[in-house]
Amino acid sequence: MNPIRRIVSSCEELTTELGAPVNTPVRRGAVALAVRNPWARRGIVPDLQPEVEELAPLLAREIADRLTAMLGGAESIAAFGKAALVGLDGEAEHGDALIHTPYFGNVLRELLDGTSIIAFSEERAAAGTTVTVPVWHKTDAATRSHYAAAQIRVPDGPRPDELLITAAAATGPRSNARIGDRRTDPVVTLQTLEDLEGTR
């Protein structure tokens, strides 16, 4: 039996900001899978591993295939992230079990040609809740220009006995990113701030 009930994909491209063309148009996409929760209504299941090993790689492949098709291949993707939304008959750990294990994360990372830890979010909520998926650079998580987020919503998911497993990716940095980076930041401490206050 196919555990995936519904698939929703979204893709956006920002081309102007405040009426001016952006310096680099960037496409950002997300894919959400409404999946039967194998642990729903079973109480506290002590060992989640058997279902994780079976389900997580399937979901990672499905999402990666759709993201790469949407955004022009793994080589076009610069940033990525993942998220889980747990229906109300499940526990938060059910979503965490699927997205925070190598059976999902390592598969998604390899298929998208990434090396960094994947940015993430998770929560437990009712159907129709909008999921915000944070993204950052797929090979250098400290690259601040790529810190962003994508949103996606499944109108009837997750049902109480479902999980919404999601990943997002972007083809480049935020539009007109210009706040510097960790490599160029000055050293800022509480003393630095106190010294600045003293000069005002």
PEMOQUI-V621450 format. One record per residue. N is the residue number from 1. PHI is phi in whole degrees, 0 to 359 (999 if undefined). D_CENTER is the distance of its C-alpha to the mean C-alpha in Angstrom with 2 decimals. Layout:
BEGIN
n	phi	d_center
N	PHI	D_CENTER
N	PHI	D_CENTER
END
This chain:
BEGIN
n	phi	d_center
1	999	26.53
2	291	23.20
3	285	20.64
4	270	18.47
5	270	20.08
6	212	18.12
7	236	15.57
8	236	14.30
9	237	13.03
10	218	12.99
11	214	13.68
12	225	15.12
13	220	17.25
14	267	18.82
15	246	22.33
16	225	24.21
17	223	23.79
18	54	26.70
19	84	28.76
20	247	28.46
21	298	26.72
22	283	23.65
23	292	24.35
24	218	21.66
25	301	20.19
26	235	16.50
27	263	14.70
28	231	11.12
29	233	10.01
30	216	7.89
31	229	9.31
32	236	9.98
33	247	12.64
34	274	15.16
35	235	16.64
36	300	19.79
37	277	19.38
38	291	21.92
39	253	22.64
40	299	23.13
41	63	26.63
42	250	27.59
43	73	27.70
44	278	26.38
45	280	25.99
46	291	26.81
47	235	25.33
48	268	21.97
49	300	22.10
50	303	23.95
51	289	21.50
52	299	18.48
53	299	20.35
54	279	21.14
55	269	18.03
56	301	14.95
57	296	16.03
58	300	16.90
59	292	13.51
60	299	11.84
61	294	14.65
62	300	14.54
63	293	10.98
64	298	11.75
65	300	15.10
66	286	14.03
67	295	11.59
68	293	14.44
69	295	17.02
70	288	15.50
71	251	15.01
72	94	18.13
73	99	17.42
74	300	15.57
75	292	17.97
76	273	16.80
77	274	13.15
78	250	13.00
79	219	9.49
80	210	6.12
81	197	2.80
82	216	2.56
83	203	4.83
84	227	8.55
85	239	11.28
86	260	14.71
87	295	17.83
88	290	20.79
89	267	22.78
90	247	20.32
91	247	19.47
92	307	16.28
93	299	16.97
94	294	16.58
95	291	12.83
96	301	12.72
97	300	15.15
98	277	13.11
99	266	9.77
100	257	11.63
101	237	14.37
102	296	15.37
103	293	15.91
104	252	12.24
105	299	10.81
106	294	13.97
107	293	14.24
108	298	10.91
109	300	11.71
110	294	15.26
111	292	14.78
112	259	12.78
113	59	15.38
114	257	13.35
115	227	14.93
116	276	13.03
117	301	11.17
118	270	7.40
119	302	6.00
120	209	5.17
121	210	6.86
122	205	9.41
123	199	12.60
124	243	15.60
125	199	16.77
126	279	18.93
127	303	18.46
128	89	17.48
129	292	15.26
130	286	12.73
131	262	9.12
132	259	7.60
133	251	3.91
134	289	5.06
135	229	5.66
136	212	8.90
137	302	11.58
138	282	11.33
139	237	14.87
140	214	15.65
141	298	13.29
142	276	16.23
143	281	16.32
144	296	16.06
145	298	16.38
146	260	12.83
147	289	11.34
148	202	9.94
149	205	7.64
150	238	7.54
151	239	9.10
152	209	10.22
153	219	13.09
154	250	15.16
155	306	18.65
156	247	20.01
157	216	17.12
158	279	16.53
159	297	20.27
160	307	21.60
161	258	21.71
162	236	18.30
163	236	14.68
164	251	11.83
165	255	9.35
166	224	6.37
167	218	4.29
168	225	4.72
169	209	7.33
170	223	10.33
171	272	13.91
172	186	14.93
173	282	15.08
174	303	15.34
175	296	18.51
176	59	21.54
177	301	19.79
178	201	22.82
179	257	22.37
180	81	23.13
181	212	21.43
182	299	22.01
183	287	24.63
184	249	26.62
185	294	26.28
186	288	29.57
187	284	30.06
188	239	29.70
189	234	31.16
190	299	32.69
191	295	35.98
192	303	34.73
193	293	33.88
194	295	37.25
195	295	39.03
196	296	37.39
197	298	38.53
198	292	41.97
199	267	42.27
200	266	41.54
END
